Amino acid sequence: MLIKYLLLIGILICSFNIVFIKSDQCLQVFSKPIKCSPINHECGENDEYGEMLLCNANHYCSNSTSSSGRYPVCKKLPGRDEKCDHRIGCQYGYMCASSGHCKDFGYGQVGQECRDDNQCLDGLFCIWNGTQQQICGAPSSSCVNDVQCPFGQYCSSKEQVCLDRLVDYQECDSNEESSPKCQPFSHCMPSDSWTRQDISTYQCIPMYSID
């Protein structure tokens, strides 16, 4: 019973690190006890001790071998702006960009400066804005989701164009799917949201603003 308990703890500690295994030599074989390996230590399936050695977070099981020459070893994944290999990847939170360096990804909104498509939110691309600057933008004048619209606007499902959002406390329609939307952190609610006595009129109410 104690052995099973200790094995469960080992699996929980290492399970987060499994996603950082980048080599075919580090196969996920759960029929053997799992042990976490630090940098420059052996990794992969260790037949000698009957263990599966997994690298710690932000490390990967490389093709380099240990001093014995029998097993691969754990190496650190490249971080921000460091050179990278698409076959290996980067540390958590970064992506190996087309420039061959680890870059932030999936954060750029419409109009924000960029150098690579990976830096823009899903649905946006890094495009030239007519000057010498590249920005995140939609592939066409139409839109398919709110991400493709500037901050303060939303994508109308009918016209498929970006329209301005309603300001807080402006009258709204409870059916937001067919009407202008409130601000991202506001909801269309009855004007008297506390007693809900008058439900004929709705307003855009900011979150956490009701006593």
N, C-alpha and C positions, 0 to 999 in steps of 0.2 A: 504493500500500500504506500509506503514511504517513497519507494522508487517511482511509482506512478505520479505521486504528488510533485516530486522534484522534476520529473520529465515535463509535466504540464507547465511548471514555472519557466523552464528553459525554452519551451515552445512559445510562450507568451512574450518573453524578452526578445527573442529572435524574429518573431513573425513580422514585425515592422520592417526589419532589415532585408527580408527576402526580395523585395522589389529592386534592391540595389545589386543583385547578382546579375552580371552581364556576360558571363562566359558559359559556353555549353559544358564546360568542365564542372561547373557548380550546379548540378542537377538537384532538384528538390525531391529528395528521397526521404520520406518521413518514417520509413520502417526502421530507421536507425536513430539513436540519440543525437540531438542537435546541440551544437556548441558554437558560441560566438567567437570569432577570431579577429584580433586587432590588426592594424597595419603591419605589413611585412611578415605576417604569420601565415602558416599553411591554411588552405581552404579547399573546399570540395569534399568528395567522398574519401574518407580515410579508412582504407581496408585494414590497416594495421591495428587500429584501436576500435574499429567498428562504429565510427562516428561520422556525422555530417557536419562539416565545419562551414559556417556561414559568416560572411564579412559583416562588420558593423555598419551602421548607417553612413551614407556618403562615401562608401568604399565599394570596390568590386573585386571579383576573383579574376586576376589577370592571367596572362599566358606565361608570365615570368615564373620560374620555379624556385623552390627553396634551396638552401645550401646542399641538401641531400640530393637535389635534382629529381625527386620523386613526385612532389606535389606542387601545384600552383600556389601563389601567395596573394594576400589582400593588398591592393593598392588604393590610394586615395583618388576619388573622382575629381576632375578639374572643377574649379569654382568660377565665379563671375569674371569675365574677360580673359580667362585662361584658355589656351589652345585645347581643342577637344577632337574626339573622333566620333562620328555618327554611330559607329557600331558599339561604342561604350556609353556615350552620353555624358551628362554633367551631374553635379550635385543637385539635390532636391530643390526645386524652385527655379531651375535654369534649364535652358534648352540649347543644344549644339546648333547654332545658326549656320546659315550658308557661308558666312565669313570664316567658319572654322574655329569660332570662339564661343564660349558659354555666355548666353545672354538671357535677360529677363524675358518672359513670354506671357502673352495673354493678358496684358494690362492696359494697352493703349485704347482710348476712346476716340470718337470722331474728332478729327482736327489736331490730335496730339502728334508730335514729331516722332518719326520712326526711321529705321534703317532696314527692317526686315519684316515680312508678313507675320512672323512668329510673335512679334512684339505687340500686335494688335489683337483686340478681342475677337472671339470667334464670329465670323461673318463679315469682318473688315479686312482690308488689304492695305499694304503700305504703298501709296501712290504719290505721284508728283502733283503738286497743287498749282502748277503753272509757273512756279518760280524755281529757285534752286533748292527748295525744301521738300522733303518727303513727309507725308502725314498719313495717319490712319483714316481710311474713308471707305464708303460703300462702292461696289463695283459699277453701280449705275445710279441714276437719279431716283429710281424707285427703291423701296425698302421691303423687307419681309419680316423684320422684327425690330424691337426697340433699340437694340444694340447699334443698329446702323443709323441711328439718328443722333444729333448733337444733344448734349445735356440740356434738360428742360423741354425736350420734345419727345414724342412717341410716334410709332409707326401705325398709321390708320389702316385697319384691316380691309376697309372698303376701297379707299383711293390708292393704297400702297404708297403713300408719300408721308414725309415727316411733318407733323403738326405740333403747335405749341401745347404744352400741358396747362391745365387750369392752375391758378394760384390758390394757395391755402384760403379756406373759408369762402371760396367762390362756389356758387350753386352748381350742382352736378347731377347727373342721371345715375341711378343705382345700377343700371346695366352698363358698366364701363366698356363692355365688348363692342357696343354700338354707339358710343358717345366719347367725347373728349376725356382723357384720363387725368387723374390728379397727379401731383408730384410723387416721385418714387416712394417716399416714406409717409404718404398721406393716403387716407381711404375715404371713399364716398359713403357718408353716413347720415342718418337723420339729423336735421338741424339741432334738435334738442336731444343730443345723444345720451344725456343722463336719464331723463324721464321717458324719452321716446313717445311723448304725448302727440307731437306733430310729426307724422311720418310722411306727410305729403311733400315736404321740402327736404332736399339733401344738400350737404355741403362737403367740400374737401377738408377733412379734419386731420391735422398732423398726428402722428403716433405719439402716445404718452402725454397728450395734451388735455385729457379729460380727467378732472378731479374725482 
